[in-house]
Amino acid sequence: MRRFTVIILFITQLTAALMADEAASVRSQWLMRPGPATAQRGDLPRSTPEQQGISSNTIREFYDTLLNVKQIDIHGVVIMRHGKVISELYPKPYRQNSQLTLYSVSKTFTGIAVGIAADKGLIDIGKPITDYLADSLKQKADTPVPTVRDLLTMQSGIVPDWTLRDTCDNWMAQLLEKPRDSIGVRYGYDSMMSYLLSAAVQNTSGMTMLDFLDHFLFRPLDIHEASWEVSPEGYNTGGWGLMLSNEDMAKVGQLLLQVGNWGGRQIVSRKWVTQMMATHSNNGKSDYGYQIWVNPDGISYRADGALGQYILIHPKQDMVCVITSCTNKSPVSAASLWWQYVTARDMSDTPLPPDTLAHDHLLDKQNFAALPTTGGMAKSPLMKSNVERELKVNDQDSIHNWNIVSVTQAGRALRLWIRTRDGRKTHIDCGFGYWRDNRSSLTPPYYINARNRLTSLKPTDGRVSGCYGFTAPEDLYIQLQFTNFGTRYDTHIKLKRKH
């Protein structure tokens, strides 16, 4: 029995070693690839799955599974192979040009910004972070100070504090007064570390990190619509708050897959991308590079944000996938479904024979996909058409600065009358069995509490899509999708019967 156990252990260790060797070999081959010689401009080039060695049925099965998970609202999917978009999905009411808040996917953009600043000699990641902050903050640092590298790898030693950004306006001073230990050793994931990196980029370049990236990253990639939240101290938030479209996210994923090269131009050095995507720390479950995750296979990477947002980078398959969603306690993640249904499947390095039927079915899925609307009935006997009634509702959540005060119904449409805290009154129209689109300047629901939040976002193209349904004569359910932000709002209005 003991001999058998020893053999099993030997086989397990040998298998792990072989997998590690394979990962190292794939990583080495990826990093040695030459950069693309042709220029890339404007929208990404398009192709079909078959032309890039993948069956359309594989992609469609992934979409079918993804759309059938009730706890996941998919906002957009972009799939690329060999530098071309082979499929994209935008379930209604979302659209290709929807600008979405990225949560912690923003951190990977912060990592790229620090890399560009390091390439230009503005930042030395081996130096203490306080070297790049205000003199008054240097004086406060009377204990050991983490380096820029420590912040990149989430090993600052500063005890994470997820409430600080909502309880004070002087974020940096408060952070540097926090207890710290095991600097460069203990892993402690904290968005405020990315915030300090943003401050370092701004202080050394003289530009906000958004302006810095706009000049050195976004413009070269033909990304023209981006915004980023600003702190009370005047810095982009770094760890959250960047807003981009799915395709713009895919461009940056493709840039990293191409080891920093875009159209023959080195946007960020190969050396930095190599370091960025290497393992530097571990949270006990996953490896971490410079503001990006290294997947368990050791040869693929992900930018990972709250509520199910991903930029997935697969050098072995020469693929990039962007997924944006709003996930509510789902038992599975969109990323795990991607690995199960796509990257685990066999792929060809040469084109497959055309499959018109399979591709047509995939196009049907892409063209007609929609998020589920609220069920129930279109009308209630307690609602009189075209008669406005004041109703008490349960949407007094302090996250919002507005609440529904009355509803008016006409046919299969419902109008919500909304009052903001400054007394302004506006309305949103909702459809039954379909999504009714609206332009609105309402503040979207947001799952981050931070001082100054949302104040710097562009309100010029606010979009809200609504649907409704009566599950009983007195029970009205409403769902709003803020499609140019990426969050949803649900409420239940209880209608009162007259006695």
C-alpha positions as CSV (number, residue, x, y, z in Angstrom):
1,M,0.0,0.0,0.0
2,R,2.8,2.4,0.9
3,R,4.6,1.6,-2.4
4,F,1.3,2.3,-4.3
5,T,1.0,5.6,-2.6
6,V,4.5,6.6,-3.4
7,I,3.9,5.7,-7.1
8,I,0.8,7.9,-7.1
9,L,2.6,10.8,-5.6
10,F,5.4,10.4,-8.1
11,I,3.0,10.4,-11.0
12,T,1.2,13.4,-9.6
13,Q,4.4,15.4,-9.2
14,L,5.6,14.3,-12.7
15,T,2.3,15.4,-14.2
16,A,2.5,18.8,-12.5
17,A,6.1,19.2,-13.6
18,L,5.2,18.3,-17.2
19,M,2.3,20.8,-17.1
20,A,4.6,23.5,-15.7
21,D,7.1,22.7,-18.5
22,E,4.4,23.0,-21.1
23,A,3.2,26.3,-19.7
24,A,6.8,27.6,-19.7
25,S,7.3,26.5,-23.3
26,V,4.0,28.1,-24.5
27,R,4.8,31.3,-22.6
28,S,8.3,31.4,-24.1
29,Q,6.9,30.8,-27.7
30,W,4.3,33.5,-27.1
31,L,6.8,36.1,-25.9
32,M,9.1,35.3,-28.9
33,R,6.4,36.0,-31.5
34,P,7.2,38.8,-33.9
35,G,4.9,41.8,-33.7
36,P,2.2,42.3,-36.4
37,A,3.6,44.0,-39.5
38,T,0.4,45.6,-40.8
39,A,-1.2,48.7,-39.4
40,Q,-4.4,48.4,-37.4
41,R,-6.8,51.3,-37.6
42,G,-10.3,52.0,-36.6
43,D,-12.7,49.1,-36.0
44,L,-11.2,45.7,-35.5
45,P,-11.2,43.4,-38.6
46,R,-14.0,40.8,-38.9
47,S,-13.9,37.2,-39.9
48,T,-15.9,34.0,-39.4
49,P,-15.2,31.3,-36.8
50,E,-14.5,28.7,-39.5
51,Q,-12.0,31.0,-41.3
52,Q,-10.1,31.1,-38.0
53,G,-10.2,27.4,-37.2
54,I,-13.3,27.2,-34.9
55,S,-16.7,25.9,-35.5
56,S,-19.6,28.3,-35.3
57,N,-21.5,25.6,-33.3
58,T,-18.9,25.9,-30.6
59,I,-19.5,29.6,-30.2
60,R,-23.3,29.2,-30.4
61,E,-23.3,26.6,-27.7
62,F,-21.3,28.9,-25.5
63,Y,-23.8,31.7,-26.1
64,D,-26.8,29.4,-25.4
65,T,-25.3,28.3,-22.1
66,L,-24.3,31.9,-21.1
67,L,-27.8,33.3,-21.9
68,N,-29.6,30.5,-20.0
69,V,-27.9,31.3,-16.6
70,K,-30.7,33.4,-15.0
71,Q,-28.4,35.2,-12.6
72,I,-26.2,36.6,-15.4
73,D,-27.2,39.6,-17.5
74,I,-24.9,39.6,-20.4
75,H,-24.1,43.1,-21.8
76,G,-21.6,42.1,-24.5
77,V,-19.2,39.5,-25.7
78,V,-16.4,40.0,-28.3
79,I,-14.4,36.9,-29.4
80,M,-11.2,37.3,-31.4
81,R,-8.8,34.9,-32.9
82,H,-5.7,35.6,-35.0
83,G,-6.3,39.3,-34.6
84,K,-9.9,39.3,-36.0
85,V,-13.3,39.4,-34.4
86,I,-15.0,36.1,-35.2
87,S,-18.2,36.7,-33.2
88,E,-19.8,39.3,-31.0
89,L,-23.0,39.3,-29.0
90,Y,-25.0,42.3,-27.6
91,P,-28.3,41.1,-26.1
92,K,-31.0,43.7,-26.3
93,P,-31.2,46.3,-24.9
94,Y,-27.4,46.5,-25.0
95,R,-25.7,47.6,-28.1
96,Q,-22.2,47.6,-29.7
97,N,-21.4,51.1,-28.7
98,S,-22.6,50.8,-25.1
99,Q,-20.0,52.4,-22.7
100,L,-19.7,50.3,-19.6
101,T,-18.1,50.9,-16.2
102,L,-15.3,48.4,-15.7
103,Y,-14.9,48.0,-12.0
104,S,-11.6,46.2,-11.3
105,V,-10.8,45.6,-15.0
106,S,-9.7,49.2,-14.6
107,K,-6.7,48.0,-12.6
108,T,-5.2,46.3,-15.7
109,F,-5.3,49.7,-17.5
110,T,-3.5,51.2,-14.5
111,G,-0.8,48.5,-14.8
112,I,-0.3,49.4,-18.5
113,A,-0.1,53.2,-17.6
114,V,2.6,52.5,-15.0
115,G,4.4,50.4,-17.6
116,I,4.4,53.2,-20.2
117,A,5.6,55.6,-17.5
118,A,8.4,53.2,-16.5
119,D,9.3,52.8,-20.2
120,K,9.7,56.6,-20.4
121,G,11.9,56.8,-17.3
122,L,9.2,58.6,-15.3
123,I,8.8,55.9,-12.7
124,D,11.2,53.4,-11.2
125,I,9.0,50.5,-9.8
126,G,11.7,49.6,-7.3
127,K,11.5,53.0,-5.5
128,P,9.1,53.8,-2.6
129,I,5.7,54.9,-3.7
130,T,6.1,58.1,-1.6
131,D,8.8,59.2,-4.0
132,Y,6.0,60.0,-6.4
133,L,3.6,61.6,-4.0
134,A,3.4,65.0,-2.4
135,D,6.2,66.1,0.0
136,S,3.7,66.3,2.8
137,L,2.9,62.6,2.3
138,K,6.6,61.6,2.4
139,Q,6.9,63.2,5.8
140,K,3.9,61.1,7.1
141,A,5.6,57.9,6.0
142,D,7.7,57.4,9.2
143,T,7.5,53.6,8.9
144,P,8.7,51.3,6.1
145,V,7.1,52.3,2.8
146,P,6.0,49.9,0.0
147,T,7.6,50.2,-3.4
148,V,5.7,50.8,-6.7
149,R,6.3,47.1,-7.4
150,D,4.7,46.2,-4.1
151,L,1.5,48.1,-5.1
152,L,1.4,46.5,-8.6
153,T,1.5,43.0,-7.0
154,M,-0.9,43.8,-4.1
155,Q,1.8,43.3,-1.6
156,S,1.9,46.7,-0.1
157,G,1.6,45.5,3.5
158,I,-1.1,48.2,4.1
159,V,-4.1,46.7,5.7
160,P,-7.0,46.8,3.1
161,D,-9.8,49.2,4.0
162,W,-12.7,49.1,1.6
163,T,-14.6,51.8,3.5
164,L,-12.0,54.5,3.4
165,R,-12.9,55.9,0.0
166,D,-16.4,56.7,1.3
167,T,-15.5,58.1,4.7
168,C,-12.9,60.8,3.9
169,D,-11.7,63.1,1.2
170,N,-7.9,62.8,1.8
171,W,-7.5,59.3,0.7
172,M,-3.7,59.2,0.3
173,A,-2.9,60.6,3.7
174,Q,-5.3,58.2,5.4
175,L,-3.9,55.2,3.5
176,L,-0.3,56.0,4.5
177,E,-1.4,56.2,8.1
178,K,-2.8,52.6,8.0
179,P,-1.0,49.8,9.8
180,R,1.3,47.8,7.6
181,D,3.4,44.7,7.9
182,S,5.1,42.1,5.7
183,I,5.7,44.6,2.9
184,G,6.5,42.8,-0.4
185,V,5.4,39.4,1.2
186,R,1.8,39.5,2.4
187,Y,-0.9,39.6,-0.4
188,G,-3.7,42.1,0.3
189,Y,-6.0,43.0,-2.6
190,D,-7.1,46.6,-2.4
191,S,-8.3,49.0,-5.0
192,M,-6.7,51.9,-3.2
193,M,-3.3,50.5,-4.1
194,S,-4.2,51.1,-7.7
195,Y,-5.3,54.6,-6.7
196,L,-1.9,55.4,-5.4
197,L,-0.4,54.1,-8.7
198,S,-2.7,56.5,-10.6
199,A,-1.5,59.4,-8.4
200,A,2.1,58.4,-9.2
201,V,1.4,58.5,-13.0
202,Q,-0.2,61.9,-12.7
203,N,2.5,63.4,-10.5
204,T,5.3,62.3,-12.7
205,S,3.7,63.0,-16.1
206,G,1.7,66.2,-15.3
207,M,-1.4,64.5,-16.8
208,T,-4.2,62.6,-15.2
209,M,-3.9,58.9,-15.9
210,L,-6.9,59.1,-18.3
211,D,-5.1,61.9,-20.3
212,F,-1.9,60.0,-20.2
213,L,-3.5,56.8,-21.5
214,D,-5.4,58.8,-24.1
215,H,-2.2,60.1,-25.5
216,F,0.0,57.0,-25.3
217,L,-2.5,54.1,-25.5
218,F,-6.1,55.0,-26.6
219,R,-5.3,57.2,-29.6
220,P,-2.8,54.8,-31.1
221,L,-5.5,52.1,-30.8
222,D,-8.2,54.4,-32.2
223,I,-10.1,54.4,-28.9
224,H,-11.9,57.8,-28.8
225,E,-14.6,57.4,-26.1
226,A,-13.3,56.9,-22.6
227,S,-14.0,58.4,-19.2
228,W,-12.7,57.7,-15.7
229,E,-13.9,58.7,-12.3
230,V,-12.0,61.3,-10.4
231,S,-11.3,61.3,-6.6
232,P,-11.9,64.2,-4.3
233,E,-8.1,64.8,-4.5
234,G,-8.3,65.2,-8.3
235,Y,-6.8,61.8,-9.4
236,N,-8.4,59.1,-11.5
237,T,-9.5,56.4,-9.2
238,G,-7.2,53.7,-10.7
239,G,-8.8,50.6,-9.3
240,W,-12.3,51.2,-10.7
241,G,-14.3,53.7,-12.6
242,L,-13.0,53.5,-16.2
243,M,-15.7,53.4,-18.9
244,L,-15.1,51.8,-22.3
245,S,-17.0,49.8,-24.9
246,N,-16.6,46.0,-25.4
247,E,-14.6,46.5,-28.6
248,D,-12.3,49.0,-27.1
249,M,-11.6,46.5,-24.3
250,A,-10.9,43.9,-26.9
251,K,-8.3,46.1,-28.6
252,V,-6.4,46.4,-25.3
253,G,-6.6,42.6,-24.8
254,Q,-5.2,42.1,-28.3
255,L,-2.4,44.6,-27.6
256,L,-1.4,42.5,-24.6
257,L,-1.6,39.3,-26.6
258,Q,0.7,41.0,-29.2
259,V,3.1,41.7,-26.3
260,G,2.6,45.5,-26.5
261,N,2.8,45.9,-30.2
262,W,0.1,47.5,-32.4
263,G,0.4,47.8,-36.1
264,G,4.2,47.5,-36.0
265,R,4.5,50.1,-33.2
266,Q,5.6,49.2,-29.7
267,I,3.0,50.9,-27.5
268,V,4.3,49.4,-24.3
269,S,7.6,47.6,-24.1
270,R,7.8,43.8,-24.5
271,K,9.8,43.8,-21.3
272,W,7.0,45.4,-19.4
273,V,4.3,43.1,-20.8
274,T,6.5,40.1,-20.0
275,Q,6.9,41.3,-16.4
276,M,3.2,42.3,-16.2
277,M,1.9,38.9,-17.2
278,A,4.4,36.9,-15.0
279,T,3.4,35.5,-11.5
280,H,4.6,37.8,-8.7
281,S,2.1,37.0,-5.9
282,N,-0.8,34.7,-5.0
283,N,-4.0,35.2,-3.1
284,G,-4.2,31.6,-2.1
285,K,-6.2,30.6,-5.1
286,S,-4.9,32.5,-8.1
287,D,-1.6,34.0,-9.2
288,Y,-1.3,37.7,-9.8
289,G,1.0,39.7,-12.0
290,Y,1.1,43.5,-12.3
291,Q,-2.6,44.4,-11.9
292,I,-3.7,41.3,-13.9
293,W,-4.5,37.7,-13.0
294,V,-2.6,34.7,-14.2
295,N,-5.0,31.8,-14.7
296,P,-4.3,28.4,-13.1
297,D,-3.0,26.9,-16.4
298,G,-0.1,29.4,-16.1
299,I,-0.4,30.4,-19.8
300,S,-3.5,32.5,-20.0
301,Y,-4.5,35.7,-18.2
302,R,-7.5,37.8,-17.3
303,A,-8.5,41.3,-16.3
304,D,-11.3,40.6,-13.9
305,G,-14.0,43.0,-12.6
306,A,-16.9,42.8,-10.2
307,L,-20.3,41.6,-11.5
308,G,-18.6,39.5,-14.2
309,Q,-16.4,41.6,-16.5
310,Y,-13.4,40.1,-18.2
311,I,-10.7,40.5,-20.7
312,L,-9.5,37.0,-21.3
313,I,-6.1,36.5,-23.0
314,H,-5.1,33.1,-24.4
315,P,-1.6,33.1,-26.1
316,K,-1.7,29.3,-26.8
317,Q,-5.0,29.6,-28.8
318,D,-4.1,33.1,-30.1
319,M,-7.4,34.3,-28.7
320,V,-9.0,37.2,-26.8
321,C,-12.4,37.3,-25.3
322,V,-14.2,40.2,-23.7
323,I,-17.3,39.6,-21.5
324,T,-19.3,42.2,-19.7
325,S,-22.2,41.3,-17.6
326,C,-24.1,42.1,-14.4
327,T,-24.0,38.9,-12.3
328,N,-26.2,38.3,-9.3
329,K,-24.9,35.5,-7.1
330,S,-24.6,33.1,-10.1
331,P,-23.3,29.6,-9.2
332,V,-21.0,29.8,-12.3
333,S,-19.0,32.6,-13.8
334,A,-19.1,33.7,-17.4
335,A,-15.3,33.1,-17.6
336,S,-15.7,29.5,-16.4
337,L,-18.2,28.9,-19.1
338,W,-15.9,30.4,-21.7
339,W,-13.1,28.0,-20.7
340,Q,-15.4,25.0,-20.6
341,Y,-17.2,25.6,-23.9
342,V,-14.6,27.3,-26.1
343,T,-10.9,27.2,-25.0
344,A,-11.1,23.5,-23.9
345,R,-12.4,22.5,-27.4
346,D,-10.2,21.4,-30.2
347,M,-9.1,24.2,-32.6
348,S,-7.3,24.3,-35.9
349,D,-4.5,26.5,-36.9
350,T,-5.8,26.4,-40.5
351,P,-9.3,27.4,-41.8
352,L,-12.1,24.9,-41.5
353,P,-14.4,24.2,-44.4
354,P,-17.3,26.7,-44.6
355,D,-20.4,25.7,-42.6
356,T,-23.2,27.9,-43.9
357,L,-25.9,26.4,-41.8
358,A,-23.9,26.5,-38.5
359,H,-22.8,30.1,-39.2
360,D,-26.4,31.2,-40.0
361,H,-27.6,29.7,-36.7
362,L,-24.8,31.7,-34.9
363,L,-25.8,34.9,-36.7
364,D,-29.5,34.3,-35.7
365,K,-28.3,34.0,-32.0
366,Q,-26.3,37.2,-32.3
367,N,-29.0,39.2,-34.0
368,F,-32.0,38.2,-31.9
369,A,-30.5,37.7,-28.4
370,A,-32.2,39.7,-25.7
371,L,-32.2,39.8,-21.9
372,P,-35.3,38.3,-20.4
373,T,-38.0,40.8,-19.6
374,T,-40.2,40.9,-16.5
375,G,-43.0,38.3,-16.8
376,G,-46.6,38.5,-15.6
377,M,-49.5,40.3,-17.2
378,A,-49.5,43.5,-19.3
379,K,-52.4,45.1,-17.4
380,S,-54.0,45.2,-13.9
381,P,-57.7,46.1,-13.2
382,L,-56.3,48.4,-10.5
383,M,-54.6,50.6,-13.1
384,K,-56.8,52.9,-15.1
385,S,-55.3,53.7,-18.5
386,N,-54.0,57.2,-19.0
387,V,-54.8,58.1,-15.3
388,E,-51.8,59.1,-13.2
389,R,-51.8,57.8,-9.7
390,E,-49.4,58.5,-6.9
391,L,-48.0,55.3,-5.5
392,K,-45.8,54.5,-2.6
393,V,-42.8,52.4,-3.7
394,N,-39.9,50.6,-2.0
395,D,-37.1,52.2,-3.9
396,Q,-35.7,54.5,-1.1
397,D,-32.2,53.0,-1.3
398,S,-29.7,55.7,-0.5
399,I,-27.6,54.6,-3.5
400,H,-29.9,56.5,-5.7
401,N,-30.7,60.2,-5.8
402,W,-34.2,59.6,-7.3
403,N,-37.3,57.6,-6.7
404,I,-40.5,56.7,-8.6
405,V,-43.4,58.7,-7.5
406,S,-46.2,57.7,-9.9
407,V,-47.0,55.5,-12.9
408,T,-49.2,56.0,-15.9
409,Q,-50.3,53.2,-18.3
410,A,-51.3,53.3,-21.9
411,G,-51.8,50.0,-23.7
412,R,-48.7,47.8,-23.3
413,A,-46.5,50.6,-22.2
414,L,-46.0,52.0,-18.7
415,R,-44.6,55.5,-17.9
416,L,-42.7,55.9,-14.6
417,W,-42.7,59.4,-13.2
418,I,-39.5,60.0,-11.2
419,R,-38.5,62.8,-8.9
420,T,-34.8,63.6,-8.2
421,R,-33.6,64.9,-4.9
422,D,-33.3,68.4,-6.3
423,G,-37.0,68.4,-7.1
424,R,-36.7,67.8,-10.8
425,K,-39.3,65.5,-12.4
426,T,-38.7,63.2,-15.4
427,H,-40.1,60.0,-16.8
428,I,-39.0,56.6,-18.1
429,D,-41.1,54.5,-20.4
430,C,-41.2,50.7,-20.0
431,G,-42.5,48.0,-22.4
432,F,-44.3,44.8,-21.6
433,G,-42.5,41.8,-23.3
434,Y,-40.0,44.1,-24.9
435,W,-37.4,46.7,-23.9
436,R,-38.4,50.3,-24.3
437,D,-35.4,52.6,-24.8
438,N,-35.1,56.1,-23.3
439,R,-32.5,58.8,-23.1
440,S,-32.1,60.0,-19.5
441,S,-29.8,61.9,-17.3
442,L,-30.8,59.8,-14.2
443,T,-27.9,58.7,-12.0
444,P,-27.4,55.0,-12.5
445,P,-27.4,52.5,-9.7
446,Y,-23.8,51.9,-8.7
447,Y,-22.3,49.2,-6.5
448,I,-19.3,51.3,-5.3
449,N,-19.5,53.7,-2.4
450,A,-16.9,56.4,-2.8
451,R,-16.7,60.2,-2.3
452,N,-17.1,62.1,-5.6
453,R,-18.4,59.0,-7.4
454,L,-20.0,59.6,-10.8
455,T,-19.4,63.3,-10.7
456,S,-16.9,63.2,-13.5
457,L,-18.7,60.8,-15.9
458,K,-20.1,62.1,-19.1
459,P,-24.0,62.4,-18.9
460,T,-24.4,63.4,-22.5
461,D,-25.7,60.0,-23.7
462,G,-27.5,58.4,-20.7
463,R,-29.6,55.5,-21.9
464,V,-32.1,53.5,-19.9
465,S,-34.2,50.6,-21.1
466,G,-37.3,49.5,-19.2
467,C,-39.8,46.6,-19.0
468,Y,-42.6,45.8,-16.6
469,G,-45.1,43.2,-15.7
470,F,-48.0,42.6,-13.2
471,T,-47.6,39.3,-11.4
472,A,-50.9,39.9,-9.6
473,P,-53.4,42.8,-9.8
474,E,-51.7,44.6,-7.0
475,D,-48.1,43.6,-7.8
476,L,-46.1,45.6,-10.4
477,Y,-42.5,44.6,-11.1
478,I,-40.2,47.0,-13.0
479,Q,-36.7,46.4,-14.4
480,L,-34.5,49.2,-15.7
481,Q,-31.2,48.5,-17.6
482,F,-28.8,51.5,-17.6
483,T,-27.3,50.5,-20.9
484,N,-24.6,53.2,-21.1
485,F,-23.3,52.3,-17.6
486,G,-24.0,48.6,-17.2
487,T,-26.1,48.3,-14.1
488,R,-29.8,47.4,-13.5
489,Y,-32.5,48.5,-11.1
490,D,-35.5,46.4,-10.0
491,T,-38.4,47.5,-7.9
492,H,-41.7,46.1,-6.8
493,I,-44.6,48.6,-6.5
494,K,-47.6,47.5,-4.4
495,L,-50.9,48.9,-5.7
496,K,-53.6,49.4,-3.1
497,R,-57.1,48.2,-3.6
498,K,-59.9,50.6,-2.8
499,H,-62.3,49.3,-0.1
